[in-house]
């Protein structure tokens, strides 16, 4: 299966900048244009680099900010997806790419 989805794990010793990197990457995909512009100006990406192609496009990101907790992960994902849709798309409608393509079935 070839998708545009991926995941990663960032590990390293205390104080090496893992959280700073996460905050910077979040700023690059931020919906707030002012924050995103500040991050882009700090980045100094070469316009042909892979990072520039990834972060400087007009495409919007669907970001779920979930941190570890003792709560049910399925509930955490559902809640964050719901919040993200309400904050970013409720007035514009849900993007077609996020709508299910499967028709509901009735169990019988």
C-alpha positions as CSV (number, residue, x, y, z in Angstrom):
1,X,0.0,0.0,0.0
2,X,1.5,3.4,-1.0
3,X,0.1,6.3,1.1
4,X,1.3,9.7,2.1
5,X,1.0,8.7,5.8
6,X,3.9,7.9,8.0
7,X,5.1,7.9,11.6
8,X,8.4,8.1,13.4
9,X,10.0,8.0,16.8
10,X,12.4,10.6,17.9
11,X,14.7,9.5,20.8
12,X,17.8,11.0,22.4
13,X,19.4,12.0,25.6
14,X,17.8,14.7,27.9
15,X,18.4,18.2,26.7
16,X,19.3,17.5,23.1
17,X,16.4,19.5,21.5
18,X,13.8,16.9,20.8
19,X,11.0,19.0,22.1
20,X,12.4,22.1,20.4
21,X,12.4,20.3,17.1
22,X,8.8,19.1,17.6
23,X,7.7,22.7,18.3
24,X,9.6,24.1,15.3
25,X,8.1,21.4,13.0
26,X,4.6,22.2,14.4
27,X,5.2,25.9,13.7
28,X,6.0,25.1,10.0
29,X,2.6,23.4,9.6
30,X,0.7,25.8,11.8
31,X,-2.6,27.2,10.6
32,X,-1.7,30.6,12.0
33,X,0.0,32.4,9.0
34,X,2.1,34.7,11.3
35,X,3.6,31.7,13.3
36,X,4.2,29.8,10.1
37,X,5.9,32.8,8.4
38,X,8.2,33.2,11.5
39,X,9.2,29.5,11.3
40,X,9.8,29.6,7.6
41,X,12.0,32.7,8.0
42,X,14.1,31.0,10.6
43,X,14.4,27.8,8.6
44,X,16.3,29.2,5.7
45,X,15.4,26.2,3.5
46,X,16.9,25.9,0.1
47,X,13.8,26.3,-2.2
48,X,14.6,23.0,-3.9
49,X,15.2,20.9,-0.7
50,X,12.9,18.1,0.4
51,X,12.1,20.1,3.5
52,X,11.0,23.1,1.4
53,X,8.8,20.9,-0.8
54,X,7.2,19.4,2.3
55,X,6.7,22.5,4.4
56,X,6.4,25.4,2.0
57,X,3.5,24.0,-0.1
58,X,0.0,25.5,0.0
59,X,-1.4,22.1,1.1
60,X,-2.9,22.1,4.6
61,X,-1.9,19.6,7.2
62,X,-4.4,17.7,9.3
63,X,-2.6,17.8,12.6
64,X,-3.5,15.8,15.7
65,X,-1.6,17.0,18.8
66,X,-1.8,14.0,21.1
67,X,0.6,13.4,24.0
68,X,0.9,10.3,26.1
69,X,-1.6,9.7,28.9
70,X,-3.5,7.0,30.6
71,X,-6.7,7.6,28.6
72,X,-8.0,5.3,25.9
73,X,-6.0,6.1,22.7
74,X,-9.1,5.5,20.5
75,X,-11.1,8.1,22.4
76,X,-8.1,10.5,22.3
77,X,-7.9,10.2,18.5
78,X,-11.6,10.6,18.1
79,X,-11.7,13.7,20.3
80,X,-8.7,15.4,18.6
81,X,-10.2,14.6,15.1
82,X,-13.5,16.2,16.2
83,X,-11.8,19.3,17.6
84,X,-9.6,19.7,14.5
85,X,-12.6,19.5,12.2
86,X,-14.6,22.0,14.3
87,X,-11.7,24.5,14.5
88,X,-10.6,24.2,10.8
89,X,-13.4,23.1,8.6
90,X,-16.8,23.3,10.3
91,X,-17.6,26.6,8.5
92,X,-16.2,25.4,5.2
93,X,-17.5,21.8,5.4
94,X,-15.4,18.7,5.8
95,X,-12.9,18.2,2.9
96,X,-14.0,15.4,0.6
97,X,-10.7,13.6,1.2
98,X,-11.7,13.1,4.9
99,X,-15.1,11.8,4.2
100,X,-15.6,8.1,4.1
101,X,-16.0,6.4,0.7
102,X,-17.7,3.4,2.2
103,X,-21.5,3.3,2.4
104,X,-22.9,2.3,5.8
105,X,-24.3,-1.2,6.1
106,X,-26.9,-2.5,8.3
107,X,-26.0,-5.6,10.3
108,X,-28.7,-8.2,10.2
